[in-house]
Amino acid sequence: MHRKLITTLTAATLATLTAVGVAGAAPASTLHEGMQIVGQDVQPGTYSTAGPTEDDYGVCFITWLPYKGAKTSELIDIESYTGASYVRLNDGDVIEVNGCTWTHE
């Protein structure tokens, strides 16, 4: 019985820590590869890049999607970037990033 109590407390503590970590996490100030929601995963605002890296094959993309989980064939807009660039992201935008290192201004 004592062992079960320790397991229960550990599970409850883990659940609490996980919930606090998720709820307390501020949106990031850099864009990462893949899908993200502006205002939830990343901060809204202006982002800049020095341009694509060698690994990006000379171009990178930001795709605006209508909702989280949408396929790229359902895209709203897509922009390609081949050099130093800026992009403005609004709260609620759903984007997919491929390439470049983007930093919030």
Order of alpha helices (4+ residues) and beta strands (2+ residues): alpha-beta-beta-beta-beta-beta-beta-beta-beta
